[in-house]
């Protein structure tokens, strides 16, 4: 098996003491690595953010380390830093080829493109403040050149592939190499007829028998029409070709499969070389449960170098849409409830503010765009799309508000795939949601690097390390609660803990562990005298004692009970701790 190397401090070290190691490759050229390693491993001390890892002819940069008590998870990304080394304040071109776009974007970076001749389409760019990597990623979009890159970052080469060039005779079947199949299907965007228009209402009717639309009935004989507009198209020929490709996807329900496979080619490259799988490859999937035999594109490959039998492949009939939805679904709002919350004043204030804005509006222009066969509704501050700055834009894909004209950006929006973009939500209830945040605030709590902290800083809820921390008003740690139990602190010193531990007999019990404290005592509060009466005391020197004549450490007792504590001699070797209110 190929070795993994770690570059640290100008030296190269082998990296072998790892587990759960996987590499995920996605369309466009994205590649990530993840593995677990013990914090006690000698190799772990060399691991740090932005250190380099090399495996199988690819460099990765370590981006995050999630350390727990017994294990640390390390995440790394393919090293493309050289493609972020400069900024194009503007990258604006009208109908240029893919080769020209790449040549301009990569000039001076030391990188080159192999296979640019596979792409014949010409597209337009109108980008600002972008890096070469931003431009490269833009070229992978379905509405641009629809390419994918196999990145060789050691030789600094971007190898181009397009779906049509990677068709092969690989089959996935439960009778051959398919272990497990997970299916997702949707026909929400299904269409069999597509009207397509380019710049200034350009159509392909003159080269399409006078029809402004095309049909695709490969899946259904129904006539379901939709409209596609893209101002970047200035030639009818290009518009027609790309419209046919777009309709080819729309005319089949969106489907994705996550396939756990026996990766025959990676188990034996010589005997099963014809089963080698690459991104953008077209695979024939035999789904006997649905009695379907369809071609699907490979959009993601997840490899386990130490356990190749666990490899998975994600297939899709619509690479861009499905891959996007797989990402969006992790953060999608499952349900939004408009039930009035328990703070009617805040609710009412938000309603009054919104009402004042809406009812107080004057002026504005409502425009159907285009005037013939309109596909969207515009509400603007001027009657001309080209001069309007403030604009609401409603179409089949969603609606949004822009203060920068027709092409946005739209900081307030709701799209057809379920995504909501907003600067703030003033009131109401969000129900059944998953919140992912590193900064922000909730009521009397604030988010700091993924940790929820009370306003006064005395309470911290850490979901990453699964701990609750209690501090005093000076910020010093007093107590932590975790799966290991409750730990108590004095300054920077852990003085003891309460936890659950198993014994030799297999029984479990509650344990009190004295680590670095002066003593462990058991006391009872006397309400009449307002004192804690010491009943039992343990010290390392004196052992366990019922009548040890000791004096309470003033500072320690004050920190422990939060009162002005005084040691009281009760006689017979017993002491009490009293305090003034």
Buried (B, 14 or more C-beta within 10 A) or exposed (E): EEEBBBBBEEEEBEBEBBEBBBBBBBBBBBBBBBBBBBBEBEBBEBBEEEBBBBBEEBBBBBEEBEBBEEBBBBBBBBBBEBBEEEEBEEBEBEBBBBBEBBBBBBEEBEBBBBBBEBBEBBBBBEBEEBBBBBBBBBBBEBBBBBBBBBBBBEEBBBBBBBBEEBBBEBBBEEEEBBEEBEBBEBEEBBBBBBBBBBBEEBBBEEEBEEEBBBBBEEBBEEEEEBBBBBBBBBBBEBBBBBBBBBBBBBBBBBBBBBBBBBBBBBEEEEEBEEBBBBBBBBBBBBBEEEEEEBEBBBBBBBBBBEEBEBBBBBBBBBBBBBBBBBEEEEEBBEEEEEEEEEEEEEBEEBBEEEEEEEEEEEEBEEBEBBEEEEBBBBBBEBEEBEEBEBBBBEBEBBBBBBEEBBEBEBEBBBBEBBBEBEEEEEBBEEEEBEEEEEEEEEEEBBBBEEBBBBEEBBBBBBEEBEBBBBBBEEEEBBBBBBEBBBBBBBEEEBBBBBBEEEEEEEEEEEEEBBEEBBBBBEBEEEEEEEBBBBEBBBBEEEEEBEEBEBEBBEEBBBBBBEBEBBBBEEEEEBBBBBBEE
